[in-house]
Amino acid sequence: MAEILRRGLDTFAEFGHAATTMTELAWRLDVSHTFINDRDGSKGNFWRAVVDFALLDAAHTALDRLLAECRDDLSGRSCDVPTG
């Protein structure tokens, strides 16, 4: 499912929400034209799922980077965590 959401993100990024058609999404996602409606109910709901996925992915990436920096603390280096 992550691959479908990534492809959806790429498609919306290329065309914008308003100009992205269900036909274009189906072609780019390599799914049937009814897949998005069956899964999410509408293009708008699919767009929200794509945005949620992208935000969660970005948060995980940022957290992974922070944790990697903090692991250096185990080797004697301090972990500087931003405080706002």
For each residue, the residues with C-beta under 8 A, 3 or more apart:
1: 4 5
2: 5 6 53
3: 6 7
4: 1 7 8 29 31
5: 1 2 8 9 49 50 53 54
6: 2 3 9 10 53
7: 3 4 10 11 28 29 30
8: 4 5 11 12 25 28 29 46 47 49 50
9: 5 6 12 13 50 53 54
10: 6 7 13 14 28
11: 7 8 14 15 20 24 25 28 29
12: 8 9 15 16 17 20 47 50
13: 9 10
14: 10 11
15: 11 12 19 20 24
16: 12 19 20
17: 12 20 43 47
18:
19: 15 16
20: 11 12 15 16 17 24 25 43
21: 24 25
22: 25 26 33 36 37 43
23: 26 27 33
24: 11 15 20 21 27 28
25: 8 11 20 21 22 28 29 36 43 46
26: 22 23 29 31 32 33 35 36
27: 23 24 30
28: 7 8 10 11 24 25
29: 4 7 8 11 25 26 35 36
30: 7 27
31: 4 26 35 36
32: 26 35
33: 22 23 26
34: 37 38
35: 26 29 31 32 38 39
36: 22 25 26 29 31 39 40 42 43 46
37: 22 34 40 41 42
38: 34 35
39: 35 36 46
40: 36 37 45 46 49
41: 37 45
42: 36 37 45 46
43: 17 20 22 25 36 46 47
44: 47 48
45: 40 41 42 48 49
46: 8 25 36 39 40 42 43 49 50
47: 8 12 17 43 44 50 51
48: 44 45 51 52
49: 5 8 40 45 46 52 53
50: 5 8 9 12 46 47 53 54
51: 47 48 54 55
52: 48 49 55 56
53: 2 5 6 9 49 50 56 57
54: 5 9 50 51 57 58
55: 51 52 58 59
56: 52 53 59 60
57: 53 54 60 61
58: 54 55 61 62
59: 55 56 62 63
60: 56 57 63 64
61: 57 58 64 65
62: 58 59 65 66
63: 59 60 66 67
64: 60 61 67 68
65: 61 62 68 69
66: 62 63 69 70 81
67: 63 64 70 71
68: 64 65 71 72
69: 65 66 72 79 80
70: 66 67 73 79 81
71: 67 68 74 75
72: 68 69 75 77 79
73: 70 76 77 78 79
74: 71
75: 71 72
76: 73
77: 72 73
78: 73
79: 69 70 72 73
80: 69
81: 66 70
82:
83:
84:
